[in-house]
Amino acid sequence: MKSVYTNTVERGILTSAYKREIKQSISESKRATLSNMKSMIETHQDHVQSQTGTILRVALFFGSIIMIIS
């Protein structure tokens, strides 16, 4: 025989409202994670570009020093 509950507290934690709240929480969590990943990728890309620029400057500097000495 199936029990009939009149209020949501008696029905337990697996109510549809609770499930909606969990889904919303997961959705918000995924959005935050995706935005964190995007910003991390952008930061890494900027860092790599900065390193590449520095390496090229140092190489150009040493190349010019060698040209001057020769």
C-alpha positions in Angstrom: 0.0 0.0 0.0 1.3 3.4 -1.0 1.7 6.1 1.7 0.4 9.6 1.1 2.3 12.5 2.7 0.7 15.8 3.1 3.7 18.1 3.6 7.2 18.1 2.1 9.0 17.7 5.4 7.4 14.3 5.9 8.3 13.2 2.4 12.1 13.3 3.1 15.0 14.9 1.4 14.4 13.6 -2.1 11.6 15.9 -3.0 11.3 17.5 -6.4 12.1 20.9 -4.9 15.3 19.4 -3.3 16.2 17.8 -6.6 15.7 21.1 -8.5 17.9 22.8 -5.9 20.7 20.2 -6.3 20.5 20.5 -10.2 20.7 24.3 -9.9 23.7 24.1 -7.5 25.5 21.7 -9.9 24.8 24.0 -12.8 26.1 27.0 -11.0 29.2 25.0 -9.9 29.9 24.0 -13.5 29.6 27.6 -14.7 32.0 28.7 -12.1 34.4 25.9 -13.0 34.2 26.7 -16.7 34.9 30.4 -16.1 37.8 29.4 -13.8 39.3 27.2 -16.5 38.8 29.9 -19.1 40.6 32.5 -17.0 43.4 30.0 -16.2 43.9 29.3 -19.9 44.0 33.0 -20.7 46.5 33.6 -17.9 48.7 30.7 -19.0 48.6 32.0 -22.6 49.6 35.5 -21.5 52.4 34.0 -19.5 53.7 31.9 -22.4 53.6 34.9 -24.7 55.5 36.9 -22.2 58.2 34.2 -21.9 58.5 34.0 -25.7 58.9 37.7 -25.9 61.6 37.7 -23.2 63.5 34.9 -24.9 63.4 36.7 -28.3 64.7 39.9 -26.6 67.6 38.1 -24.9 68.5 36.3 -28.1 68.4 39.6 -30.0 70.6 41.3 -27.3 73.2 38.5 -27.4 73.1 38.5 -31.2 73.8 42.2 -31.3 76.6 41.9 -28.7 78.2 39.2 -30.9 77.9 41.3 -34.0 79.5 44.3 -32.2 82.4 42.2 -30.9 83.1 40.5 -34.2 
